[in-house]
Amino acid sequence: MTSDHEIFQDFTQSLAARDPKTVRAYLSALRGFVQWLADQPGGDPFTPEIITETAVSGYLNYLKE
């Protein structure tokens, strides 16, 4: 996974009207999630298709720990 992954660029462009601090916070959260996914079985290389309800639930549980 690279920090300039296309999904980050597209996401940043979609937030062009937002405050830069908000964009940085959103990107930080997205990068954390993508990195966590990459560490899971089948999560590397990252593709948006691996984002599932189960993956999000697993990440939220991970954050609670």
C-alpha positions as CSV (number, residue, x, y, z in Angstrom):
1,M,0.0,0.0,0.0
2,T,1.3,3.5,-0.8
3,S,0.2,6.7,0.8
4,D,-0.6,8.2,-2.6
5,H,-3.0,5.3,-3.5
6,E,-5.5,6.4,-6.1
7,I,-8.4,6.1,-3.7
8,F,-6.7,8.8,-1.5
9,Q,-6.3,11.1,-4.4
10,D,-10.0,10.6,-5.5
11,F,-11.2,11.1,-1.9
12,T,-9.2,14.2,-1.5
13,Q,-10.5,15.7,-4.7
14,S,-14.1,14.9,-3.6
15,L,-13.5,17.0,-0.4
16,A,-12.0,20.0,-2.2
17,A,-14.6,22.4,-0.6
18,R,-13.9,21.2,3.0
19,D,-11.5,22.7,5.5
20,P,-8.0,21.4,5.0
21,K,-7.9,20.2,8.7
22,T,-11.0,18.1,8.0
23,V,-9.5,16.6,4.9
24,R,-6.4,15.7,6.8
25,A,-8.4,14.1,9.6
26,Y,-10.5,12.1,7.1
27,L,-7.4,11.0,5.2
28,S,-5.8,9.9,8.4
29,A,-8.8,7.7,9.2
30,L,-8.9,6.3,5.7
31,R,-5.2,5.5,5.8
32,G,-5.6,3.8,9.1
33,F,-8.4,1.6,7.9
34,V,-6.6,0.7,4.6
35,Q,-3.5,-0.2,6.5
36,W,-5.4,-2.4,8.9
37,L,-7.1,-4.1,5.9
38,A,-3.7,-4.7,4.3
39,D,-2.6,-6.5,7.5
40,Q,-5.6,-8.8,7.3
41,P,-5.6,-12.1,5.4
42,G,-6.4,-11.3,1.7
43,G,-6.1,-7.5,2.4
44,D,-3.0,-6.9,0.4
45,P,-3.0,-5.5,-2.2
46,F,-5.8,-3.2,-1.3
47,T,-8.7,-2.8,-3.6
48,P,-12.0,-1.0,-2.8
49,E,-13.8,-4.3,-3.3
50,I,-12.4,-5.7,-0.1
51,I,-14.3,-3.0,1.9
52,T,-17.3,-4.9,3.3
53,E,-19.6,-4.5,6.2
54,T,-17.6,-7.3,7.9
55,A,-14.3,-5.5,7.3
56,V,-15.7,-2.2,8.7
57,S,-17.1,-4.1,11.7
58,G,-13.8,-5.8,12.3
59,Y,-11.9,-2.5,12.1
60,L,-14.3,-0.8,14.6
61,N,-13.8,-3.8,17.0
62,Y,-10.0,-3.4,16.5
63,L,-10.2,0.3,17.4
64,K,-12.2,-0.5,20.6
65,E,-9.4,-2.8,21.7
